[in-house]
Amino acid sequence: MWYVLSIVLVAFGLVVLGAVAARAVRALRRFDAAARLVAERTRDDAGLLRARAAGLRVAMARRPTADRPPAGAG
């Protein structure tokens, strides 16, 4: 009858293993969702920073210098 105890213990071990695996999969899904959110937010912020830098380059190119007068002044 020891084989019955062995079968029960193996079955119990498989159930515990399945529960631990299910929790690990859920945790990995939550981590993946959070990582995607952070990556998306970083891309958005980087795009805004690039747009601001481009706007500054345009403003610097349009500003009057000592060599040329301001636009519309003459």
Secondary structure, 3 states (H helix, E strand, C coil): CHHHHHHHHHHHHHHHHHHHHHHHHHHHHHHHHHHHHHHHHHHHHHHHHHHHHHHHHHHHHHCCCCCCCCCCCC
